[in-house]
């Protein structure tokens, strides 16, 4: 396997399917002759050349057997889940989840009488909620927004022992920093809108499986619920993926520098970043990750009013939703991604009102640190 810098630019090696073009062509067609094809054709899903090609590329990056792309991360997540559970089945979710996944569990799974439990980030916790109806274990690691880490090999081993399918949301890490399939996980999902797209302008989702036998089952569910990605969007994703490795490397470097700076600042109560030795799962993260990612969170020792002043005083870092792009973005999880939870629920998860999530971009680290410093000074005089 080539190094990631090369693999991102040349994901399928020297393969030249059409003339000698360096870039892949765009085929808008969703109508295909089925008479001479051994593959089941799904109009708008995986039958299109660009959809198939992009699925192969992302599978290659994740060390999977095959991949599929969607119009959103939630389309990929819901397809991965609904393909393998039915009435009266049981799912184990890791405790810390993206807000959309949490809402899907709380509001949609209950309509289908699908049971679920939440586990802490330890093997014992997952074992304690295991039932004879458990069909799926769904993990997010690093998790949003406190960057908690789940032990992938241990959970994969537990699942295999009981014949349970495992799914990992690898959005925060990206395949550059973490490849769950190499740790025994069956399936990986991405909100590709984040790091894979990388420019805050391209919503899509992705799913990669380590098992060929799951393909038809997943494709059937995908067709039923919609959410296919248009050919031109597939081309734009492939275009963005060419710089994925170098973007992630810079974001890793910047985030570590900023986390170190904030950890020493008197106005910061706590910094959450797995690259810091102070993170409770730093050793585990070092074992299963190649880099620690571009997202960190921190608690600013300030009132709600002062936090607003701080956010409005930033000049390079932008208060905005989303993450993973080349631009640095910051938000309050309590007011955005986890707004749908009650104060008690957020408190149970450790998400305080003064918590801020920073998605570090590719700007120079010194400029980002200077921006944080001047905004803290304006808000708190420190």
C-alpha positions as a Markdown table, in Angstrom:
| # | Residue | x | y | z |
|---|---|---|---|---|
| 1 | Unk | 0.0 | 0.0 | 0.0 |
| 2 | Unk | 1.3 | 3.4 | -0.9 |
| 3 | Unk | 1.8 | 6.2 | 1.7 |
| 4 | Unk | -1.4 | 8.2 | 2.3 |
| 5 | Unk | 0.0 | 11.3 | 0.6 |
| 6 | Unk | 0.3 | 9.3 | -2.6 |
| 7 | Unk | -2.8 | 7.2 | -2.1 |
| 8 | Unk | -5.0 | 10.3 | -1.8 |
| 9 | Unk | -3.7 | 11.6 | -5.2 |
| 10 | Unk | -3.6 | 8.3 | -6.9 |
| 11 | Unk | -6.2 | 6.2 | -5.0 |
| 12 | Unk | -6.7 | 3.5 | -7.7 |
| 13 | Unk | -3.1 | 3.3 | -8.9 |
| 14 | Unk | -2.3 | 3.6 | -12.6 |
| 15 | Unk | -5.9 | 2.7 | -13.6 |
| 16 | Unk | -6.9 | 4.6 | -16.7 |
| 17 | Unk | -10.4 | 3.7 | -17.7 |
| 18 | Unk | -10.9 | 6.5 | -20.2 |
| 19 | Unk | -8.2 | 7.6 | -22.6 |
| 20 | Unk | -5.3 | 9.2 | -20.9 |
| 21 | Unk | -7.1 | 11.8 | -18.7 |
| 22 | Unk | -5.4 | 12.6 | -15.4 |
| 23 | Unk | -8.8 | 13.4 | -13.8 |
| 24 | Unk | -11.8 | 11.1 | -13.9 |
| 25 | Unk | -14.7 | 12.0 | -16.2 |
| 26 | Unk | -18.3 | 12.8 | -15.1 |
| 27 | Unk | -21.1 | 10.5 | -16.2 |
| 28 | Unk | -24.5 | 11.8 | -15.3 |
| 29 | Unk | -26.4 | 8.7 | -16.5 |
| 30 | Unk | -28.6 | 6.7 | -14.1 |
| 31 | Unk | -30.0 | 4.4 | -16.8 |
| 32 | Unk | -27.9 | 1.3 | -17.6 |
| 33 | Unk | -28.4 | -1.8 | -19.8 |
| 34 | Unk | -29.0 | -4.7 | -17.4 |
| 35 | Unk | -28.9 | -7.6 | -19.9 |
| 36 | Unk | -25.2 | -8.1 | -19.9 |
| 37 | Unk | -24.5 | -7.1 | -16.3 |
| 38 | Unk | -24.1 | -9.5 | -13.4 |
| 39 | Unk | -24.6 | -6.7 | -10.9 |
| 40 | Unk | -28.0 | -5.6 | -9.6 |
| 41 | Unk | -28.5 | -2.1 | -10.9 |
| 42 | Unk | -30.0 | 0.5 | -8.6 |
| 43 | Unk | -30.9 | 3.7 | -10.5 |
| 44 | Unk | -29.4 | 6.6 | -8.5 |
| 45 | Unk | -27.6 | 4.3 | -6.2 |
| 46 | Unk | -24.2 | 2.8 | -7.0 |
| 47 | Unk | -25.1 | 2.1 | -10.7 |
| 48 | Unk | -23.4 | 5.4 | -11.8 |
| 49 | Unk | -19.7 | 5.3 | -12.7 |
| 50 | Unk | -18.8 | 8.3 | -10.4 |
| 51 | Unk | -20.7 | 6.8 | -7.4 |
| 52 | Unk | -19.0 | 3.4 | -7.9 |
| 53 | Unk | -15.6 | 5.0 | -8.3 |
| 54 | Unk | -15.8 | 7.2 | -5.2 |
| 55 | Unk | -17.0 | 4.3 | -3.2 |
| 56 | Unk | -13.9 | 2.3 | -4.2 |
| 57 | Unk | -11.6 | 5.3 | -3.4 |
| 58 | Unk | -13.0 | 5.8 | 0.1 |
| 59 | Unk | -12.9 | 2.0 | 0.7 |
| 60 | Unk | -9.3 | 2.0 | -0.3 |
| 61 | Unk | -8.5 | 4.8 | 2.1 |
| 62 | Unk | -10.3 | 2.9 | 4.9 |
| 63 | Unk | -8.8 | -0.5 | 4.1 |
| 64 | Unk | -12.3 | -1.9 | 3.4 |
| 65 | Unk | -13.7 | -4.3 | 0.9 |
| 66 | Unk | -16.2 | -2.0 | -0.7 |
| 67 | Unk | -17.7 | 1.5 | -0.1 |
| 68 | Unk | -20.7 | 3.5 | -0.9 |
| 69 | Unk | -21.5 | 7.3 | -0.9 |
| 70 | Unk | -24.6 | 9.2 | 0.2 |
| 71 | Unk | -26.0 | 12.7 | 0.0 |
| 72 | Unk | -25.4 | 13.2 | 3.8 |
| 73 | Unk | -23.7 | 11.7 | 6.8 |
| 74 | Unk | -27.1 | 10.9 | 8.4 |
| 75 | Unk | -28.1 | 8.9 | 5.2 |
| 76 | Unk | -25.0 | 6.8 | 5.6 |
| 77 | Unk | -25.5 | 6.4 | 9.4 |
| 78 | Unk | -29.2 | 5.5 | 9.2 |
| 79 | Unk | -28.5 | 3.0 | 6.4 |
| 80 | Unk | -25.8 | 1.3 | 8.3 |
| 81 | Unk | -28.1 | 0.9 | 11.3 |
| 82 | Unk | -31.3 | 0.0 | 9.6 |
| 83 | Unk | -29.7 | -2.6 | 7.4 |
| 84 | Unk | -29.1 | -4.9 | 10.3 |
| 85 | Unk | -31.8 | -4.4 | 12.9 |
| 86 | Unk | -35.5 | -5.0 | 13.0 |
| 87 | Unk | -38.5 | -5.1 | 15.5 |
| 88 | Unk | -37.4 | -6.1 | 19.0 |
| 89 | Unk | -33.6 | -6.1 | 18.2 |
| 90 | Unk | -31.1 | -4.3 | 20.4 |
| 91 | Unk | -28.3 | -1.9 | 19.7 |
| 92 | Unk | -25.5 | -0.7 | 21.9 |
| 93 | Unk | -24.4 | 2.9 | 21.3 |
| 94 | Unk | -21.3 | 4.5 | 22.8 |
| 95 | Unk | -22.4 | 7.2 | 25.2 |
| 96 | Unk | -21.1 | 10.2 | 23.3 |
| 97 | Unk | -22.7 | 10.6 | 19.9 |
| 98 | Unk | -23.2 | 13.2 | 17.2 |
| 99 | Unk | -26.5 | 15.0 | 17.9 |
| 100 | Unk | -28.1 | 13.7 | 14.7 |
| 101 | Unk | -27.3 | 10.1 | 15.6 |
| 102 | Unk | -28.7 | 10.6 | 19.2 |
| 103 | Unk | -31.9 | 12.0 | 17.8 |
| 104 | Unk | -32.2 | 9.2 | 15.3 |
| 105 | Unk | -32.0 | 6.7 | 18.2 |
| 106 | Unk | -34.3 | 8.5 | 20.5 |
| 107 | Unk | -36.9 | 9.5 | 18.0 |
| 108 | Unk | -36.8 | 7.0 | 15.1 |
| 109 | Unk | -35.7 | 3.7 | 16.5 |
| 110 | Unk | -38.4 | 3.8 | 19.2 |
| 111 | Unk | -41.0 | 4.0 | 16.4 |
| 112 | Unk | -39.7 | 0.7 | 15.1 |
| 113 | Unk | -39.6 | -0.9 | 18.6 |
| 114 | Unk | -35.9 | -1.3 | 18.3 |
| 115 | Unk | -34.3 | -1.2 | 21.8 |
| 116 | Unk | -31.0 | 0.4 | 22.5 |
| 117 | Unk | -28.6 | 1.1 | 25.4 |
| 118 | Unk | -25.8 | 3.5 | 25.9 |
| 119 | Unk | -22.4 | 2.3 | 27.1 |
| 120 | Unk | -19.5 | 4.2 | 28.7 |
| 121 | Unk | -16.1 | 4.0 | 26.9 |
| 122 | Unk | -15.0 | 0.7 | 28.5 |
| 123 | Unk | -15.2 | -2.9 | 27.6 |
| 124 | Unk | -17.0 | -3.7 | 30.9 |
| 125 | Unk | -19.7 | -1.1 | 30.2 |
| 126 | Unk | -20.4 | -2.6 | 26.8 |
| 127 | Unk | -20.5 | -6.1 | 28.2 |
| 128 | Unk | -22.9 | -5.0 | 31.0 |
| 129 | Unk | -25.6 | -3.9 | 28.5 |
| 130 | Unk | -25.2 | -6.8 | 26.1 |
| 131 | Unk | -28.4 | -8.9 | 25.6 |
| 132 | Unk | -29.3 | -11.9 | 23.5 |
| 133 | Unk | -31.1 | -9.5 | 21.1 |
| 134 | Unk | -28.1 | -7.3 | 20.6 |
| 135 | Unk | -27.4 | -7.2 | 16.8 |
| 136 | Unk | -25.3 | -4.0 | 16.4 |
| 137 | Unk | -22.7 | -2.0 | 18.3 |
| 138 | Unk | -22.3 | 1.6 | 17.1 |
| 139 | Unk | -19.3 | 3.6 | 18.3 |
| 140 | Unk | -18.1 | 7.2 | 17.8 |
| 141 | Unk | -14.4 | 7.7 | 18.5 |
| 142 | Unk | -13.0 | 10.3 | 19.0 |
| 143 | Unk | -16.4 | 11.4 | 20.2 |
| 144 | Unk | -18.2 | 14.8 | 19.8 |
| 145 | Unk | -17.5 | 17.1 | 21.7 |
| 146 | Unk | -15.3 | 15.8 | 24.5 |
| 147 | Unk | -13.0 | 13.7 | 22.3 |
| 148 | Unk | -13.5 | 10.6 | 24.4 |
| 149 | Unk | -11.9 | 7.4 | 23.0 |
| 150 | Unk | -13.4 | 3.9 | 22.8 |
| 151 | Unk | -11.1 | 0.8 | 22.7 |
| 152 | Unk | -11.7 | -0.5 | 19.2 |
| 153 | Unk | -9.9 | -3.8 | 19.4 |
| 154 | Unk | -11.7 | -4.8 | 22.6 |
| 155 | Unk | -15.1 | -3.9 | 21.4 |
| 156 | Unk | -14.5 | -5.7 | 18.1 |
| 157 | Unk | -13.4 | -8.8 | 19.9 |
| 158 | Unk | -16.5 | -8.7 | 22.1 |
| 159 | Unk | -18.8 | -8.3 | 19.1 |
| 160 | Unk | -17.2 | -11.1 | 17.1 |
| 161 | Unk | -17.6 | -13.4 | 20.1 |
| 162 | Unk | -21.3 | -12.9 | 20.1 |
| 163 | Unk | -21.9 | -12.5 | 16.3 |
| 164 | Unk | -22.6 | -8.8 | 16.5 |
| 165 | Unk | -21.9 | -6.3 | 13.7 |
| 166 | Unk | -19.8 | -3.3 | 14.7 |
| 167 | Unk | -20.0 | 0.2 | 13.1 |
| 168 | Unk | -17.7 | 3.1 | 13.9 |
| 169 | Unk | -18.3 | 6.8 | 13.0 |
| 170 | Unk | -14.8 | 7.8 | 11.9 |
| 171 | Unk | -15.7 | 11.4 | 11.0 |
| 172 | Unk | -13.5 | 13.1 | 13.7 |
| 173 | Unk | -10.4 | 11.0 | 12.9 |
| 174 | Unk | -10.6 | 10.6 | 9.2 |
| 175 | Unk | -8.9 | 7.6 | 7.6 |
| 176 | Unk | -5.6 | 9.4 | 7.8 |
| 177 | Unk | -5.6 | 9.3 | 11.6 |
| 178 | Unk | -7.5 | 6.1 | 12.2 |
| 179 | Unk | -8.6 | 3.0 | 10.3 |
| 180 | Unk | -11.1 | 1.1 | 12.5 |
| 181 | Unk | -11.3 | -1.8 | 10.1 |
| 182 | Unk | -7.7 | -2.7 | 10.8 |
| 183 | Unk | -8.7 | -3.0 | 14.5 |
| 184 | Unk | -11.5 | -5.6 | 13.7 |
| 185 | Unk | -14.4 | -3.3 | 13.1 |
| 186 | Unk | -16.9 | -4.4 | 10.4 |
| 187 | Unk | -18.1 | -1.1 | 9.0 |
| 188 | Unk | -17.1 | 2.6 | 9.0 |
| 189 | Unk | -19.3 | 5.6 | 8.4 |
| 190 | Unk | -18.4 | 9.2 | 7.7 |
| 191 | Unk | -20.1 | 12.6 | 7.6 |
| 192 | Unk | -18.0 | 13.4 | 4.6 |
| 193 | Unk | -19.1 | 17.0 | 4.8 |
| 194 | Unk | -16.4 | 17.4 | 7.4 |
| 195 | Unk | -12.8 | 16.2 | 6.8 |
| 196 | Unk | -13.3 | 14.2 | 3.6 |
| 197 | Unk | -14.8 | 17.2 | 1.8 |
| 198 | Unk | -12.6 | 19.6 | 3.8 |
| 199 | Unk | -13.8 | 23.0 | 2.6 |
| 200 | Unk | -17.2 | 23.5 | 4.3 |
| 201 | Unk | -19.0 | 23.4 | 1.0 |
| 202 | Unk | -19.8 | 19.8 | 0.1 |
| 203 | Unk | -22.4 | 17.8 | 2.0 |
| 204 | Unk | -22.1 | 14.0 | 1.6 |
| 205 | Unk | -21.8 | 10.8 | 3.6 |
| 206 | Unk | -19.8 | 7.6 | 3.1 |
| 207 | Unk | -20.0 | 3.9 | 4.3 |
| 208 | Unk | -17.2 | 1.4 | 4.0 |
| 209 | Unk | -17.7 | -2.3 | 4.8 |
| 210 | Unk | -15.2 | -5.1 | 5.5 |
| 211 | Unk | -17.7 | -7.8 | 4.3 |
| 212 | Unk | -18.8 | -8.4 | 0.7 |
| 213 | Unk | -21.8 | -10.4 | 1.9 |
| 214 | Unk | -23.3 | -7.3 | 3.5 |
| 215 | Unk | -23.4 | -5.4 | 0.2 |
| 216 | Unk | -26.8 | -6.3 | -1.2 |
| 217 | Unk | -28.4 | -5.9 | 2.2 |
| 218 | Unk | -27.0 | -2.4 | 2.6 |
| 219 | Unk | -27.7 | -1.4 | -1.0 |
| 220 | Unk | -31.3 | -2.5 | -0.6 |
| 221 | Unk | -31.8 | -0.4 | 2.5 |
| 222 | Unk | -30.1 | 2.6 | 0.8 |
| 223 | Unk | -32.4 | 2.4 | -2.2 |
| 224 | Unk | -35.5 | 2.3 | 0.0 |
| 225 | Unk | -34.6 | 5.4 | 2.0 |
| 226 | Unk | -33.0 | 7.5 | -0.8 |
| 227 | Unk | -30.1 | 9.8 | -0.2 |
| 228 | Unk | -27.9 | 9.1 | -3.3 |
| 229 | Unk | -25.0 | 11.4 | -4.2 |
| 230 | Unk | -25.1 | 13.0 | -7.6 |
| 231 | Unk | -22.3 | 12.3 | -10.1 |
| 232 | Unk | -21.0 | 15.8 | -10.2 |
| 233 | Unk | -20.8 | 15.9 | -6.4 |
| 234 | Unk | -18.9 | 12.6 | -6.5 |
| 235 | Unk | -16.4 | 14.3 | -8.8 |
| 236 | Unk | -16.0 | 17.2 | -6.4 |
| 237 | Unk | -15.4 | 14.8 | -3.5 |
| 238 | Unk | -12.7 | 13.0 | -5.4 |
| 239 | Unk | -11.2 | 16.4 | -6.1 |
| 240 | Unk | -11.1 | 17.3 | -2.4 |
| 241 | Unk | -9.7 | 13.9 | -1.3 |
| 242 | Unk | -6.5 | 14.6 | -3.2 |
| 243 | Unk | -5.4 | 17.0 | -0.5 |
| 244 | Unk | -6.8 | 15.0 | 2.4 |
| 245 | Unk | -3.5 | 13.8 | 3.8 |
| 246 | Unk | -1.7 | 17.1 | 3.7 |
| 247 | Unk | -4.7 | 18.9 | 5.2 |
| 248 | Unk | -5.0 | 16.5 | 8.0 |
| 249 | Unk | -1.3 | 16.7 | 8.8 |
| 250 | Unk | -1.5 | 20.4 | 9.1 |
| 251 | Unk | -4.6 | 20.3 | 11.2 |
| 252 | Unk | -3.1 | 17.7 | 13.5 |
| 253 | Unk | 0.0 | 19.9 | 14.0 |
| 254 | Unk | -2.1 | 23.0 | 14.6 |
| 255 | Unk | -4.5 | 21.4 | 17.0 |
| 256 | Unk | -1.7 | 20.0 | 19.2 |
| 257 | Unk | 0.0 | 23.4 | 19.4 |
| 258 | Unk | -3.2 | 25.2 | 20.3 |
| 259 | Unk | -4.3 | 22.5 | 22.8 |
| 260 | Unk | -0.9 | 22.9 | 24.5 |
| 261 | Unk | -1.2 | 26.7 | 24.6 |
| 262 | Unk | -4.8 | 26.6 | 26.0 |
| 263 | Unk | -3.8 | 24.0 | 28.7 |
| 264 | Unk | -1.4 | 26.6 | 30.2 |
| 265 | Unk | -3.8 | 29.6 | 30.0 |
| 266 | Unk | -5.2 | 30.9 | 33.3 |
| 267 | Unk | -8.6 | 31.6 | 31.7 |
| 268 | Unk | -9.1 | 28.0 | 30.6 |
| 269 | Unk | -10.5 | 25.5 | 33.1 |
| 270 | Unk | -9.9 | 22.4 | 31.0 |
| 271 | Unk | -8.8 | 21.3 | 27.5 |
| 272 | Unk | -10.1 | 18.1 | 25.9 |
| 273 | Unk | -7.7 | 16.8 | 23.3 |
| 274 | Unk | -6.5 | 13.2 | 23.0 |
| 275 | Unk | -3.0 | 14.4 | 21.9 |
| 276 | Unk | -2.4 | 15.8 | 25.4 |
| 277 | Unk | -0.9 | 13.6 | 28.0 |
| 278 | Unk | -3.5 | 15.0 | 30.4 |
| 279 | Unk | -6.4 | 13.4 | 28.4 |
| 280 | Unk | -7.6 | 10.3 | 30.3 |
| 281 | Unk | -7.4 | 8.1 | 27.2 |
| 282 | Unk | -4.2 | 9.5 | 25.7 |
| 283 | Unk | -2.4 | 6.2 | 25.9 |
| 284 | Unk | -5.3 | 4.4 | 24.2 |
| 285 | Unk | -5.5 | 7.1 | 21.5 |
| 286 | Unk | -1.8 | 6.7 | 20.9 |
| 287 | Unk | -2.3 | 3.0 | 20.3 |
| 288 | Unk | -5.2 | 3.1 | 17.8 |
| 289 | Unk | -4.6 | 6.5 | 16.1 |
| 290 | Unk | -1.8 | 7.7 | 13.9 |
| 291 | Unk | -2.7 | 11.4 | 14.6 |
| 292 | Unk | -5.0 | 13.0 | 17.1 |
| 293 | Unk | -7.1 | 15.1 | 14.8 |
| 294 | Unk | -8.0 | 18.7 | 14.3 |
| 295 | Unk | -10.8 | 19.1 | 16.8 |
| 296 | Unk | -10.4 | 20.1 | 20.5 |
| 297 | Unk | -12.7 | 21.5 | 23.1 |
| 298 | Unk | -12.1 | 23.7 | 26.1 |
| 299 | Unk | -13.9 | 25.3 | 29.0 |
| 300 | Unk | -13.5 | 29.1 | 29.1 |
| 301 | Unk | -13.7 | 30.4 | 32.7 |
| 302 | Unk | -16.3 | 33.0 | 31.8 |
| 303 | Unk | -20.0 | 34.0 | 32.1 |
| 304 | Unk | -22.4 | 33.4 | 29.2 |
| 305 | Unk | -22.2 | 37.1 | 28.4 |
| 306 | Unk | -18.4 | 37.1 | 28.4 |
| 307 | Unk | -18.3 | 34.0 | 26.1 |
| 308 | Unk | -20.4 | 35.9 | 23.6 |
| 309 | Unk | -17.9 | 38.7 | 23.7 |
| 310 | Unk | -15.1 | 36.3 | 23.3 |
| 311 | Unk | -16.7 | 34.7 | 20.2 |
| 312 | Unk | -17.5 | 38.0 | 18.6 |
| 313 | Unk | -13.9 | 39.2 | 19.2 |
| 314 | Unk | -12.4 | 36.5 | 17.1 |
| 315 | Unk | -11.1 | 37.6 | 13.8 |
| 316 | Unk | -9.5 | 34.6 | 12.1 |
| 317 | Unk | -11.5 | 31.8 | 13.8 |
| 318 | Unk | -15.1 | 32.0 | 12.8 |
| 319 | Unk | -18.1 | 31.2 | 15.1 |
| 320 | Unk | -19.9 | 28.7 | 12.8 |
| 321 | Unk | -21.3 | 25.2 | 12.7 |
| 322 | Unk | -19.6 | 22.2 | 11.2 |
| 323 | Unk | -16.0 | 21.1 | 11.4 |
| 324 | Unk | -13.1 | 19.6 | 9.4 |
| 325 | Unk | -12.7 | 22.3 | 6.9 |
| 326 | Unk | -9.6 | 24.3 | 6.0 |
| 327 | Unk | -11.1 | 27.3 | 7.9 |
| 328 | Unk | -11.0 | 27.3 | 11.7 |
| 329 | Unk | -14.5 | 27.2 | 13.2 |
| 330 | Unk | -15.7 | 27.5 | 16.8 |
| 331 | Unk | -19.0 | 26.8 | 18.4 |
| 332 | Unk | -20.8 | 26.2 | 21.7 |
| 333 | Unk | -22.1 | 22.6 | 21.8 |
| 334 | Unk | -24.7 | 23.5 | 24.3 |
| 335 | Unk | -26.2 | 26.0 | 21.9 |
| 336 | Unk | -25.6 | 24.0 | 18.7 |
| 337 | Unk | -24.9 | 20.3 | 18.3 |
| 338 | Unk | -26.4 | 19.3 | 21.7 |
| 339 | Unk | -29.0 | 22.0 | 22.0 |
| 340 | Unk | -31.7 | 19.3 | 21.7 |
| 341 | Unk | -30.7 | 17.7 | 25.0 |
| 342 | Unk | -31.9 | 19.0 | 28.4 |
| 343 | Unk | -29.5 | 20.7 | 30.8 |
| 344 | Unk | -29.5 | 17.6 | 32.9 |
| 345 | Unk | -28.7 | 15.4 | 30.0 |
| 346 | Unk | -25.8 | 17.6 | 28.9 |
| 347 | Unk | -24.5 | 17.7 | 32.5 |
| 348 | Unk | -24.6 | 13.9 | 32.6 |
| 349 | Unk | -22.4 | 13.9 | 29.5 |
| 350 | Unk | -20.0 | 16.5 | 30.9 |
| 351 | Unk | -21.0 | 19.2 | 28.4 |
| 352 | Unk | -21.1 | 22.4 | 30.3 |
| 353 | Unk | -22.4 | 25.7 | 29.1 |
| 354 | Unk | -18.9 | 27.2 | 29.0 |
| 355 | Unk | -17.6 | 24.4 | 26.7 |
| 356 | Unk | -16.4 | 25.5 | 23.3 |
| 357 | Unk | -15.5 | 23.2 | 20.4 |
| 358 | Unk | -12.7 | 24.4 | 18.1 |
| 359 | Unk | -12.2 | 22.8 | 14.7 |
| 360 | Unk | -8.7 | 23.8 | 13.7 |
| 361 | Unk | -8.0 | 24.7 | 10.1 |
| 362 | Unk | -4.9 | 24.9 | 8.1 |
| 363 | Unk | -4.0 | 28.5 | 8.9 |
| 364 | Unk | -0.7 | 29.2 | 10.7 |
| 365 | Unk | -0.9 | 28.0 | 14.3 |
| 366 | Unk | 0.7 | 31.2 | 15.6 |
| 367 | Unk | -2.0 | 33.3 | 13.9 |
| 368 | Unk | -4.7 | 31.2 | 15.5 |
| 369 | Unk | -3.1 | 31.4 | 19.0 |
| 370 | Unk | -2.8 | 35.1 | 18.6 |
| 371 | Unk | -6.5 | 35.3 | 17.7 |
| 372 | Unk | -7.5 | 33.3 | 20.7 |
| 373 | Unk | -5.3 | 35.4 | 23.0 |
| 374 | Unk | -6.7 | 38.8 | 21.9 |
| 375 | Unk | -10.3 | 37.5 | 22.1 |
| 376 | Unk | -9.7 | 36.2 | 25.6 |
| 377 | Unk | -8.2 | 39.6 | 26.6 |
| 378 | Unk | -11.1 | 41.5 | 25.2 |
| 379 | Unk | -13.6 | 39.3 | 27.0 |
| 380 | Unk | -11.9 | 38.7 | 30.3 |
| 381 | Unk | -8.9 | 41.1 | 30.5 |
| 382 | Unk | -6.5 | 38.2 | 30.8 |
